[in-house]
Amino acid sequence: MSRNRLGEETSPYLLQHKDNPVHWLPWGEEAFAEARALNRPVLLSIGYSACHWCHVMAHESFEHPQVAEVMNALFVSVKVDREEHPDVDALYQGALALMGEQGGWPLTLFLTPEGEPVTGGTYFPREPRYGRPGFVQVLRQVSEIFRSAPDKVAETAARLREALAEMNAGDRAGGVALSLPQLDDAARALLSHIDGVAGGLSGAPKFPMPFVFDFLWRAYLRTGDAKLRAAVTLTLERMAQGGIYDHLAGGFARYSTDSLWLAPHFEKMLYDNAQLIALMTLVWKTTRSPLLARRIAQTVAWAQSEMIGDNGAFAASLDADSEGGEGRFYVWDEAEIDAALGEQAALFKQAYDVTPQGNWEGRTILNRATLSQPPTHASGLLDEGKEDAIDAALAPARALLLDRRGQRPRPGRDDKVLADWNGLMIAALAEAGEALSRPEWVALGRSAFDAVVATMSREDGRLGHAWCAGRLGETALLEDYAGMIHAALALHGISGEAAFLTQAQVWAETVERQYRDPRGGYFQSAADASALIVRTRGLIDSAQPSGNGLLAQGLARLFLLTGKELYRQRAEDILASYGASLSERFPHTVSVLAAFELLAAGIQVVLVNDDGRLGRVLAEAPSATLVVTRLSEGTPLPRDHPAFGKTALGGRPTAYVCRGPVCGRPLTQPDDLRQDLLGR
């Protein structure tokens, strides 16, 4: 009889395993108590619902009765959704790195009954292949080590625990002196790692890494260096035209398995698309690229049509697999295209790389990349006028194929609503909607914000991390508060509504009480959350910005909005807590470097009685460091704000631009404001 305990969980990933013959337990004290009572090691398996190799290992091993029999006899098996417990995932991914192994999912670790890691890996095939031992072989070997060499196990566990504690202790040794020219030099040094043909970082697999290209673009805005600009525009163009982009429904897949952005791992993650909308919006403000404008609009449309969860906020992800195979929902045979499009097929096939032999495993991934051709001019961008005409001509065919594709069995959707990922998407929607004059996008972001506050706040006002199937899960993580502060401040800057600023400050104070590390910076989990063997700190950018980095940006913005020195001190304390790792872990520390840029070069703009004309200038301003306050006449600024006491000039719409403690003259004409922001 199965003792699988996952049927009562809400996580779609855990529910995928509820019928396994494995005696799975969810993460928690019950599992470790059972391990101690039985004197057995813990087999920890971490994955997520859209993970292709997680599905492969599940089909090969966890659904196999003989494999499950070995697992049940030798281990207490714990299944974790890494999106529900990113702190657990971060801790044990760090442990795997200390073992000298490459991280990833599924993560397979063997722990002591106290939760201390001893050994592990990622995907193990059921039978030996790919140079990996078979999973049953691994299970028996690990069990024998725990049984026959307890002293060796204890020594290894203690050593790893000590190393994990050191890894998460931070390094405040004098801090690191920073300057904007240093950031510019670091950005230029990254250029040698950029793929000059396809954009992105050289090699395969290729991840979008929007945080890297945001960093490069910020350096371009400061320096005007054309090479920095070209690295970003080439990357975005090639991604937007490649197979990593869904040319029918919109949205980007998580990464490309090749070096040309052609063949993705087909899962779509909310956090990737949020960050790419934000990056494309920032770049569009300078280039006014119609291609980027289209991709922003199409990706927003995808999020609105496919990703709204039951509580009104955004769901986590779409799976890569359907009908038992990866990508089947998205790829095409030439015959299918011919049958669906008729006379339109010839033009479509030429444009989207459709051939009899296909471009991926005998079938076709739609793409417009034409990577055999060099960029048409120095920026790396296409001939936009010609591209616009082609795109318009192809629109009816895309609509027909989207309808035809909609009749296929759909990939699964992970319905979890995660506060941190929603924060990123809400802010991106607000910024894109304001820049591209799409107020309905701002409204979409605001609706999601309201949904998170309404359904993911506890009775004491604190946030939860995940909401699914009507249940609010574990206490929020640092990333949740950082992401939602980011969202609140984006909405405040656009609407001028004080409630968003107030909410951001309330959340910032919760972080200070519950997450503060007395050595500097902030822990990933709350002081009263379920204990881990080591309390992680969330310093490093991965597929999304680190909790400390994004929080530092929020604190820097709060300082610029309110003038309160306390917020500046807290942001600078986060910077100091990184110590030498700022450079040693670069570029995976660029989110906190963006906070430094805000503190060093943030531009505060106060709009009084705006009628929309001055605000339009700010919405389209090619800057990453604007912090906007909107006021009606008679509404006071905080006393510590450098523009305190400023009023509308003669009752007219008026802007004040402040750099540091100094504010310029009152500006009432859009052209004057535009010139001031450009530094002319």
ROMILUM-511422 format. One line per field, with one value per residue (C-alpha): residue in one letter; residue number from 1; y, z, x. Coordinates in steps of 0.2 Angstrom, whole numbers, plus 5000, padded with zeros to 4 digits. Layout:
// residues N
type = [a; ...] .
seq = [NUM; ...] .
north = [Y; ...] .
up = [Z; ...] .
east = [X; ...] .
// end
This chain:
// residues 680
type = [m; s; r; n; r; l; g; e; e; t; s; p; y; l; l; q; h; k; d; n; p; v; h; w; l; p; w; g; e; e; a; f; a; e; a; r; a; l; n; r; p; v; l; l; s; i; g; y; s; a; c; h; w; c; h; v; m; a; h; e; s; f; e; h; p; q; v; a; e; v; m; n; a; l; f; v; s; v; k; v; d; r; e; e; h; p; d; v; d; a; l; y; q; g; a; l; a; l; m; g; e; q; g; g; w; p; l; t; l; f; l; t; p; e; g; e; p; v; t; g; g; t; y; f; p; r; e; p; r; y; g; r; p; g; f; v; q; v; l; r; q; v; s; e; i; f; r; s; a; p; d; k; v; a; e; t; a; a; r; l; r; e; a; l; a; e; m; n; a; g; d; r; a; g; g; v; a; l; s; l; p; q; l; d; d; a; a; r; a; l; l; s; h; i; d; g; v; a; g; g; l; s; g; a; p; k; f; p; m; p; f; v; f; d; f; l; w; r; a; y; l; r; t; g; d; a; k; l; r; a; a; v; t; l; t; l; e; r; m; a; q; g; g; i; y; d; h; l; a; g; g; f; a; r; y; s; t; d; s; l; w; l; a; p; h; f; e; k; m; l; y; d; n; a; q; l; i; a; l; m; t; l; v; w; k; t; t; r; s; p; l; l; a; r; r; i; a; q; t; v; a; w; a; q; s; e; m; i; g; d; n; g; a; f; a; a; s; l; d; a; d; s; e; g; g; e; g; r; f; y; v; w; d; e; a; e; i; d; a; a; l; g; e; q; a; a; l; f; k; q; a; y; d; v; t; p; q; g; n; w; e; g; r; t; i; l; n; r; a; t; l; s; q; p; p; t; h; a; s; g; l; l; d; e; g; k; e; d; a; i; d; a; a; l; a; p; a; r; a; l; l; l; d; r; r; g; q; r; p; r; p; g; r; d; d; k; v; l; a; d; w; n; g; l; m; i; a; a; l; a; e; a; g; e; a; l; s; r; p; e; w; v; a; l; g; r; s; a; f; d; a; v; v; a; t; m; s; r; e; d; g; r; l; g; h; a; w; c; a; g; r; l; g; e; t; a; l; l; e; d; y; a; g; m; i; h; a; a; l; a; l; h; g; i; s; g; e; a; a; f; l; t; q; a; q; v; w; a; e; t; v; e; r; q; y; r; d; p; r; g; g; y; f; q; s; a; a; d; a; s; a; l; i; v; r; t; r; g; l; i; d; s; a; q; p; s; g; n; g; l; l; a; q; g; l; a; r; l; f; l; l; t; g; k; e; l; y; r; q; r; a; e; d; i; l; a; s; y; g; a; s; l; s; e; r; f; p; h; t; v; s; v; l; a; a; f; e; l; l; a; a; g; i; q; v; v; l; v; n; d; d; g; r; l; g; r; v; l; a; e; a; p; s; a; t; l; v; v; t; r; l; s; e; g; t; p; l; p; r; d; h; p; a; f; g; k; t; a; l; g; g; r; p; t; a; y; v; c; r; g; p; v; c; g; r; p; l; t; q; p; d; d; l; r; q; d; l; l; g; r] .
seq = [1; 2; 3; 4; 5; 6; 7; 8; 9; 10; 11; 12; 13; 14; 15; 16; 17; 18; 19; 20; 21; 22; 23; 24; 25; 26; 27; 28; 29; 30; 31; 32; 33; 34; 35; 36; 37; 38; 39; 40; 41; 42; 43; 44; 45; 46; 47; 48; 49; 50; 51; 52; 53; 54; 55; 56; 57; 58; 59; 60; 61; 62; 63; 64; 65; 66; 67; 68; 69; 70; 71; 72; 73; 74; 75; 76; 77; 78; 79; 80; 81; 82; 83; 84; 85; 86; 87; 88; 89; 90; 91; 92; 93; 94; 95; 96; 97; 98; 99; 100; 101; 102; 103; 104; 105; 106; 107; 108; 109; 110; 111; 112; 113; 114; 115; 116; 117; 118; 119; 120; 121; 122; 123; 124; 125; 126; 127; 128; 129; 130; 131; 132; 133; 134; 135; 136; 137; 138; 139; 140; 141; 142; 143; 144; 145; 146; 147; 148; 149; 150; 151; 152; 153; 154; 155; 156; 157; 158; 159; 160; 161; 162; 163; 164; 165; 166; 167; 168; 169; 170; 171; 172; 173; 174; 175; 176; 177; 178; 179; 180; 181; 182; 183; 184; 185; 186; 187; 188; 189; 190; 191; 192; 193; 194; 195; 196; 197; 198; 199; 200; 201; 202; 203; 204; 205; 206; 207; 208; 209; 210; 211; 212; 213; 214; 215; 216; 217; 218; 219; 220; 221; 222; 223; 224; 225; 226; 227; 228; 229; 230; 231; 232; 233; 234; 235; 236; 237; 238; 239; 240; 241; 242; 243; 244; 245; 246; 247; 248; 249; 250; 251; 252; 253; 254; 255; 256; 257; 258; 259; 260; 261; 262; 263; 264; 265; 266; 267; 268; 269; 270; 271; 272; 273; 274; 275; 276; 277; 278; 279; 280; 281; 282; 283; 284; 285; 286; 287; 288; 289; 290; 291; 292; 293; 294; 295; 296; 297; 298; 299; 300; 301; 302; 303; 304; 305; 306; 307; 308; 309; 310; 311; 312; 313; 314; 315; 316; 317; 318; 319; 320; 321; 322; 323; 324; 325; 326; 327; 328; 329; 330; 331; 332; 333; 334; 335; 336; 337; 338; 339; 340; 341; 342; 343; 344; 345; 346; 347; 348; 349; 350; 351; 352; 353; 354; 355; 356; 357; 358; 359; 360; 361; 362; 363; 364; 365; 366; 367; 368; 369; 370; 371; 372; 373; 374; 375; 376; 377; 378; 379; 380; 381; 382; 383; 384; 385; 386; 387; 388; 389; 390; 391; 392; 393; 394; 395; 396; 397; 398; 399; 400; 401; 402; 403; 404; 405; 406; 407; 408; 409; 410; 411; 412; 413; 414; 415; 416; 417; 418; 419; 420; 421; 422; 423; 424; 425; 426; 427; 428; 429; 430; 431; 432; 433; 434; 435; 436; 437; 438; 439; 440; 441; 442; 443; 444; 445; 446; 447; 448; 449; 450; 451; 452; 453; 454; 455; 456; 457; 458; 459; 460; 461; 462; 463; 464; 465; 466; 467; 468; 469; 470; 471; 472; 473; 474; 475; 476; 477; 478; 479; 480; 481; 482; 483; 484; 485; 486; 487; 488; 489; 490; 491; 492; 493; 494; 495; 496; 497; 498; 499; 500; 501; 502; 503; 504; 505; 506; 507; 508; 509; 510; 511; 512; 513; 514; 515; 516; 517; 518; 519; 520; 521; 522; 523; 524; 525; 526; 527; 528; 529; 530; 531; 532; 533; 534; 535; 536; 537; 538; 539; 540; 541; 542; 543; 544; 545; 546; 547; 548; 549; 550; 551; 552; 553; 554; 555; 556; 557; 558; 559; 560; 561; 562; 563; 564; 565; 566; 567; 568; 569; 570; 571; 572; 573; 574; 575; 576; 577; 578; 579; 580; 581; 582; 583; 584; 585; 586; 587; 588; 589; 590; 591; 592; 593; 594; 595; 596; 597; 598; 599; 600; 601; 602; 603; 604; 605; 606; 607; 608; 609; 610; 611; 612; 613; 614; 615; 616; 617; 618; 619; 620; 621; 622; 623; 624; 625; 626; 627; 628; 629; 630; 631; 632; 633; 634; 635; 636; 637; 638; 639; 640; 641; 642; 643; 644; 645; 646; 647; 648; 649; 650; 651; 652; 653; 654; 655; 656; 657; 658; 659; 660; 661; 662; 663; 664; 665; 666; 667; 668; 669; 670; 671; 672; 673; 674; 675; 676; 677; 678; 679; 680] .
north = [5000; 5017; 5030; 5044; 5060; 5072; 5071; 5084; 5097; 5111; 5113; 5107; 5099; 5089; 5084; 5077; 5064; 5060; 5043; 5038; 5021; 5031; 5035; 5054; 5066; 5085; 5096; 5098; 5092; 5077; 5070; 5072; 5065; 5050; 5048; 5050; 5037; 5025; 5029; 5032; 5045; 5057; 5057; 5075; 5078; 5096; 5101; 5111; 5107; 5114; 5105; 5093; 5083; 5082; 5073; 5062; 5056; 5054; 5043; 5033; 5030; 5037; 5029; 5012; 5000; 4992; 5008; 5014; 4998; 5002; 5020; 5015; 5002; 5012; 5031; 5043; 5052; 5070; 5080; 5099; 5111; 5123; 5137; 5135; 5133; 5143; 5145; 5126; 5125; 5139; 5130; 5113; 5119; 5128; 5111; 5103; 5117; 5113; 5095; 5101; 5096; 5106; 5112; 5111; 5102; 5089; 5091; 5074; 5075; 5063; 5070; 5065; 5064; 5081; 5088; 5089; 5086; 5072; 5068; 5070; 5076; 5081; 5069; 5051; 5039; 5023; 5013; 5018; 5030; 5048; 5043; 5043; 5028; 5020; 5027; 5011; 5008; 5025; 5022; 5006; 5013; 5028; 5018; 5006; 5021; 5028; 5010; 5005; 5022; 5033; 5042; 5046; 5052; 5063; 5070; 5075; 5082; 5093; 5099; 5104; 5112; 5123; 5127; 5132; 5143; 5152; 5154; 5163; 5173; 5187; 5197; 5215; 5216; 5235; 5234; 5238; 5256; 5258; 5272; 5273; 5273; 5256; 5249; 5256; 5247; 5231; 5232; 5234; 5219; 5209; 5213; 5200; 5187; 5192; 5182; 5193; 5184; 5178; 5190; 5184; 5176; 5165; 5146; 5135; 5133; 5151; 5159; 5176; 5183; 5200; 5206; 5206; 5216; 5228; 5231; 5234; 5245; 5256; 5258; 5263; 5276; 5283; 5282; 5282; 5268; 5261; 5244; 5242; 5247; 5235; 5220; 5223; 5227; 5212; 5201; 5207; 5206; 5189; 5183; 5191; 5183; 5166; 5150; 5155; 5167; 5160; 5168; 5164; 5167; 5178; 5175; 5168; 5151; 5149; 5146; 5139; 5123; 5129; 5145; 5153; 5155; 5142; 5127; 5131; 5121; 5125; 5130; 5148; 5156; 5171; 5179; 5178; 5186; 5200; 5204; 5204; 5215; 5227; 5226; 5228; 5243; 5252; 5249; 5254; 5271; 5275; 5265; 5266; 5249; 5243; 5225; 5228; 5237; 5222; 5209; 5219; 5220; 5201; 5196; 5206; 5199; 5181; 5185; 5191; 5178; 5162; 5167; 5175; 5164; 5160; 5174; 5187; 5188; 5179; 5160; 5153; 5144; 5134; 5116; 5111; 5094; 5089; 5072; 5064; 5074; 5090; 5105; 5095; 5109; 5121; 5113; 5110; 5098; 5107; 5097; 5104; 5122; 5119; 5112; 5126; 5140; 5136; 5150; 5159; 5144; 5149; 5166; 5160; 5145; 5156; 5169; 5156; 5143; 5129; 5116; 5098; 5091; 5103; 5112; 5102; 5083; 5082; 5096; 5115; 5127; 5144; 5157; 5173; 5174; 5172; 5170; 5165; 5184; 5197; 5212; 5225; 5239; 5243; 5243; 5225; 5229; 5224; 5235; 5240; 5247; 5231; 5220; 5230; 5227; 5208; 5206; 5214; 5203; 5187; 5192; 5183; 5167; 5168; 5170; 5154; 5144; 5150; 5144; 5127; 5125; 5129; 5113; 5102; 5096; 5110; 5109; 5110; 5126; 5128; 5138; 5143; 5162; 5168; 5185; 5188; 5184; 5194; 5209; 5208; 5207; 5220; 5233; 5228; 5230; 5247; 5253; 5246; 5253; 5270; 5271; 5264; 5273; 5257; 5262; 5245; 5237; 5248; 5243; 5224; 5226; 5236; 5222; 5209; 5220; 5221; 5202; 5199; 5210; 5204; 5185; 5183; 5194; 5186; 5193; 5202; 5210; 5200; 5192; 5173; 5167; 5156; 5155; 5140; 5131; 5144; 5141; 5153; 5144; 5147; 5164; 5176; 5176; 5191; 5190; 5192; 5208; 5215; 5211; 5218; 5234; 5235; 5234; 5246; 5259; 5257; 5260; 5275; 5283; 5282; 5285; 5297; 5288; 5289; 5272; 5263; 5272; 5269; 5250; 5249; 5257; 5245; 5230; 5238; 5239; 5221; 5216; 5225; 5216; 5199; 5197; 5208; 5199; 5208; 5206; 5216; 5213; 5202; 5184; 5175; 5168; 5176; 5174; 5164; 5153; 5135; 5132; 5126; 5120; 5136; 5152; 5158; 5176; 5178; 5188; 5181; 5185; 5169; 5168; 5183; 5197; 5192; 5197; 5208; 5217; 5220; 5226; 5238; 5246; 5248; 5256; 5267; 5273; 5275; 5286; 5297; 5298; 5302; 5310; 5298; 5295; 5278; 5271; 5276; 5269; 5252; 5251; 5255; 5242; 5229; 5235; 5233; 5216; 5209; 5214; 5206; 5195; 5210; 5208; 5189; 5184; 5197; 5198; 5189; 5204; 5217; 5220; 5227; 5237; 5245; 5251; 5259; 5268; 5275; 5281; 5289; 5296; 5295; 5309; 5315; 5323; 5331; 5334; 5347; 5348; 5338; 5338; 5323; 5333; 5333; 5316; 5310; 5316; 5306; 5290; 5290; 5297; 5285; 5284; 5270; 5281; 5292; 5292; 5302; 5310; 5317; 5329; 5340; 5358; 5359; 5341; 5343; 5333; 5325; 5338; 5329; 5329; 5341; 5349; 5352; 5368; 5369; 5373; 5375; 5390; 5401; 5386; 5378; 5361; 5361; 5350; 5351; 5340; 5336; 5329; 5325; 5339; 5352; 5355; 5365; 5379; 5376; 5369; 5371; 5366; 5348; 5353; 5361; 5346; 5334; 5345; 5345; 5326; 5324; 5336; 5349] .
up = [5000; 4995; 5009; 4996; 5005; 4991; 4987; 5000; 4993; 4981; 4971; 4953; 4953; 4969; 4963; 4947; 4959; 4970; 4961; 4961; 4970; 4980; 4998; 4995; 5009; 5007; 5014; 5033; 5050; 5049; 5035; 5045; 5061; 5052; 5045; 5063; 5069; 5056; 5056; 5037; 5026; 5017; 4998; 4993; 4975; 4970; 4953; 4946; 4935; 4919; 4920; 4906; 4914; 4930; 4919; 4912; 4929; 4935; 4921; 4921; 4940; 4951; 4942; 4941; 4954; 4956; 4958; 4970; 4980; 4983; 4988; 5000; 5008; 5010; 5012; 5017; 5001; 5001; 4986; 4985; 4972; 4970; 4966; 4983; 4993; 4983; 5000; 5001; 4983; 4985; 5001; 4993; 4976; 4985; 4993; 4977; 4970; 4985; 4980; 4964; 4954; 4941; 4948; 4940; 4941; 4945; 4960; 4969; 4986; 5000; 5017; 5035; 5046; 5052; 5034; 5032; 5014; 5010; 4992; 4976; 4959; 4947; 4934; 4936; 4922; 4928; 4918; 4916; 4902; 4897; 4908; 4923; 4934; 4935; 4949; 4958; 4958; 4966; 4979; 4984; 4985; 4995; 5007; 5010; 5014; 5027; 5034; 5034; 5037; 5049; 5054; 5037; 5033; 5049; 5044; 5027; 5033; 5046; 5033; 5020; 5034; 5039; 5021; 5018; 5034; 5027; 5010; 5018; 5030; 5019; 5018; 5025; 5025; 5023; 5009; 4991; 4984; 4969; 4955; 4940; 4929; 4937; 4931; 4914; 4913; 4919; 4906; 4892; 4899; 4896; 4877; 4874; 4880; 4868; 4853; 4838; 4827; 4837; 4852; 4870; 4879; 4868; 4867; 4871; 4879; 4878; 4892; 4890; 4906; 4905; 4920; 4911; 4896; 4907; 4915; 4897; 4892; 4908; 4904; 4886; 4893; 4903; 4890; 4873; 4869; 4852; 4856; 4871; 4862; 4848; 4860; 4868; 4852; 4842; 4857; 4858; 4839; 4837; 4852; 4846; 4829; 4835; 4839; 4858; 4854; 4851; 4835; 4836; 4854; 4860; 4875; 4877; 4882; 4896; 4886; 4869; 4869; 4854; 4851; 4838; 4849; 4837; 4848; 4865; 4881; 4877; 4895; 4897; 4914; 4921; 4928; 4911; 4902; 4915; 4914; 4895; 4894; 4906; 4896; 4879; 4886; 4892; 4875; 4865; 4874; 4865; 4848; 4846; 4837; 4830; 4832; 4851; 4852; 4843; 4854; 4870; 4865; 4860; 4876; 4886; 4876; 4880; 4898; 4899; 4889; 4896; 4913; 4924; 4939; 4948; 4961; 4947; 4948; 4936; 4936; 4937; 4921; 4906; 4904; 4890; 4887; 4880; 4873; 4881; 4872; 4873; 4862; 4853; 4855; 4846; 4831; 4814; 4799; 4782; 4777; 4792; 4787; 4769; 4774; 4786; 4775; 4757; 4746; 4761; 4764; 4752; 4759; 4777; 4774; 4767; 4781; 4795; 4790; 4786; 4775; 4771; 4782; 4796; 4807; 4823; 4824; 4807; 4812; 4811; 4825; 4818; 4818; 4808; 4813; 4796; 4805; 4790; 4785; 4794; 4803; 4790; 4799; 4813; 4827; 4822; 4820; 4805; 4791; 4801; 4787; 4777; 4792; 4797; 4780; 4780; 4798; 4793; 4778; 4788; 4802; 4794; 4792; 4810; 4816; 4807; 4813; 4831; 4830; 4823; 4836; 4849; 4845; 4850; 4868; 4878; 4889; 4908; 4917; 4934; 4943; 4958; 4960; 4967; 4975; 4969; 4951; 4951; 4957; 4942; 4930; 4938; 4937; 4919; 4914; 4922; 4914; 4897; 4898; 4902; 4889; 4875; 4879; 4883; 4899; 4899; 4903; 4918; 4923; 4921; 4932; 4945; 4945; 4948; 4962; 4970; 4969; 4977; 4992; 4993; 4993; 4998; 5014; 5031; 5045; 5052; 5035; 5031; 5014; 5009; 4996; 4985; 4982; 4974; 4974; 4986; 4999; 5004; 5007; 5017; 5024; 5011; 5007; 5005; 4986; 4988; 4998; 4986; 4971; 4978; 4984; 4966; 4959; 4972; 4968; 4949; 4951; 4962; 4950; 4936; 4946; 4960; 4972; 4990; 4995; 4984; 4992; 5010; 5006; 5000; 5016; 5027; 5018; 5020; 5038; 5039; 5030; 5043; 5057; 5050; 5038; 5044; 5046; 5060; 5050; 5036; 5022; 5024; 5025; 5012; 5025; 5039; 5057; 5062; 5046; 5046; 5051; 5038; 5043; 5037; 5034; 5016; 5011; 4993; 4986; 4969; 4953; 4945; 4932; 4942; 4953; 4970; 4985; 4992; 4975; 4971; 4989; 4988; 4972; 4982; 4997; 4985; 4977; 4994; 4999; 4983; 4985; 5003; 5007; 5023; 5026; 5034; 5018; 5010; 5025; 5023; 5004; 5007; 5020; 5008; 4996; 5010; 5015; 4998; 5001; 4988; 4981; 4971; 4959; 4962; 4958; 4944; 4933; 4945; 4956; 4944; 4952; 4968; 4956; 4949; 4967; 4968; 4952; 4959; 4974; 4964; 4950; 4953; 4945; 4955; 4945; 4954; 4943; 4950; 4942; 4927; 4912; 4904; 4893; 4905; 4911; 4892; 4892; 4907; 4901; 4885; 4893; 4889; 4907; 4919; 4935; 4935; 4951; 4948; 4961; 4955; 4965; 4964; 4970; 4988; 4992; 5001; 4998; 5013; 5022; 5018; 4999; 4990; 4981; 4998; 4997; 4977; 4969; 4952; 4943; 4941; 4944; 4927; 4926; 4932; 4933; 4945; 4941; 4956; 4955; 4973; 4985; 4971; 4961; 4945; 4940; 4937; 4920; 4911; 4893; 4888; 4877; 4891; 4902; 4888; 4886; 4905; 4906; 4891; 4901; 4888] .
east = [5000; 5007; 5010; 5012; 5007; 5007; 4988; 4984; 4996; 4992; 5008; 5005; 5022; 5019; 5002; 5011; 5019; 5004; 5001; 5019; 5022; 5036; 5031; 5034; 5033; 5032; 5045; 5043; 5048; 5037; 5048; 5064; 5056; 5052; 5070; 5076; 5064; 5068; 5087; 5087; 5094; 5083; 5082; 5078; 5071; 5068; 5060; 5046; 5031; 5038; 5055; 5058; 5071; 5061; 5047; 5060; 5067; 5049; 5044; 5059; 5061; 5048; 5034; 5043; 5038; 5055; 5064; 5051; 5053; 5071; 5068; 5054; 5065; 5081; 5076; 5063; 5059; 5055; 5048; 5050; 5043; 5058; 5046; 5037; 5053; 5067; 5076; 5077; 5082; 5095; 5103; 5105; 5110; 5124; 5128; 5129; 5141; 5152; 5153; 5160; 5144; 5134; 5118; 5101; 5084; 5079; 5091; 5094; 5102; 5105; 5104; 5106; 5090; 5095; 5094; 5113; 5118; 5131; 5131; 5120; 5118; 5104; 5096; 5100; 5094; 5086; 5099; 5117; 5120; 5126; 5141; 5130; 5127; 5110; 5098; 5095; 5114; 5116; 5103; 5111; 5128; 5123; 5113; 5128; 5139; 5126; 5125; 5143; 5153; 5143; 5158; 5163; 5145; 5145; 5162; 5156; 5140; 5149; 5161; 5147; 5137; 5152; 5155; 5137; 5137; 5153; 5145; 5130; 5140; 5144; 5160; 5160; 5179; 5180; 5167; 5171; 5174; 5163; 5161; 5151; 5167; 5171; 5154; 5157; 5174; 5165; 5152; 5165; 5174; 5159; 5159; 5172; 5159; 5145; 5141; 5144; 5132; 5118; 5120; 5118; 5133; 5144; 5141; 5126; 5114; 5109; 5100; 5092; 5100; 5091; 5100; 5116; 5110; 5101; 5118; 5126; 5112; 5113; 5132; 5128; 5116; 5130; 5144; 5136; 5147; 5141; 5148; 5138; 5122; 5125; 5128; 5110; 5101; 5108; 5104; 5086; 5083; 5090; 5080; 5064; 5066; 5072; 5064; 5065; 5051; 5033; 5028; 5010; 5005; 5019; 5031; 5048; 5054; 5066; 5082; 5089; 5098; 5108; 5119; 5107; 5091; 5083; 5078; 5072; 5067; 5049; 5043; 5038; 5042; 5033; 5049; 5058; 5045; 5043; 5061; 5061; 5046; 5056; 5072; 5064; 5054; 5070; 5079; 5063; 5064; 5080; 5078; 5060; 5061; 5045; 5051; 5053; 5036; 5028; 5036; 5032; 5013; 5013; 5021; 5009; 4994; 5001; 5002; 4985; 4977; 4986; 4993; 4980; 4977; 4962; 4965; 4967; 4986; 4999; 5002; 5020; 5023; 5018; 5026; 5037; 5029; 5012; 5007; 5021; 5035; 5044; 5038; 5025; 5012; 5024; 5032; 5025; 5026; 5026; 5011; 5002; 5006; 5001; 4984; 4981; 4986; 4983; 4988; 4996; 5008; 5022; 5025; 5024; 5035; 5049; 5047; 5047; 5060; 5048; 5055; 5051; 5065; 5062; 5075; 5072; 5070; 5062; 5049; 5050; 5052; 5045; 5058; 5062; 5081; 5089; 5106; 5115; 5114; 5125; 5116; 5110; 5119; 5130; 5117; 5113; 5095; 5084; 5078; 5063; 5052; 5054; 5051; 5035; 5028; 5032; 5025; 5009; 5007; 5010; 4998; 4982; 4992; 4999; 4981; 4975; 4990; 4986; 4968; 4974; 4987; 4974; 4965; 4980; 4982; 4989; 5005; 5001; 5000; 5008; 4994; 5004; 5004; 5021; 5022; 5040; 5037; 5021; 5030; 5042; 5028; 5017; 5032; 5036; 5017; 5017; 5033; 5028; 5011; 5016; 5030; 5020; 5004; 4995; 4985; 4976; 4993; 4995; 4978; 4982; 4997; 4987; 4974; 4987; 4994; 4977; 4975; 4991; 4987; 4969; 4973; 4991; 4991; 4990; 4979; 4994; 4997; 5013; 5014; 5014; 5025; 5013; 4995; 4987; 4970; 4963; 4977; 4991; 5007; 5023; 5028; 5035; 5053; 5064; 5062; 5043; 5044; 5058; 5047; 5031; 5040; 5047; 5029; 5022; 5035; 5032; 5013; 5016; 5028; 5014; 4999; 5005; 4994; 5001; 4994; 5007; 5021; 5014; 5012; 5030; 5036; 5026; 5033; 5051; 5048; 5042; 5058; 5068; 5060; 5059; 5074; 5088; 5105; 5114; 5130; 5123; 5110; 5095; 5091; 5081; 5068; 5059; 5065; 5050; 5050; 5053; 5071; 5085; 5101; 5109; 5099; 5103; 5105; 5100; 5114; 5117; 5107; 5101; 5087; 5079; 5087; 5093; 5082; 5095; 5099; 5081; 5077; 5092; 5085; 5068; 5077; 5087; 5070; 5062; 5076; 5075; 5056; 5055; 5072; 5073; 5092; 5087; 5083; 5099; 5109; 5100; 5103; 5122; 5122; 5117; 5130; 5143; 5137; 5143; 5161; 5173; 5159; 5153; 5167; 5171; 5153; 5151; 5140; 5128; 5128; 5122; 5105; 5114; 5125; 5109; 5105; 5122; 5119; 5102; 5111; 5125; 5116; 5097; 5087; 5072; 5058; 5043; 5028; 5015; 4998; 5003; 4991; 4999; 5011; 5026; 5022; 5023; 5041; 5046; 5037; 5048; 5064; 5079; 5084; 5085; 5087; 5072; 5062; 5045; 5034; 5017; 5008; 4992; 4994; 4994; 5000; 5016; 5032; 5041; 5051; 5067; 5064; 5075; 5060; 5051; 5041; 5041; 5024; 5017; 5023; 5008; 4996; 5003; 5009; 5027; 5042; 5057; 5072; 5083; 5100; 5107; 5101; 5100; 5084; 5084; 5072; 5054; 5050; 5033; 5037; 5039; 5054; 5063; 5060; 5066; 5082; 5085; 5084; 5096; 5109; 5108] .
// end
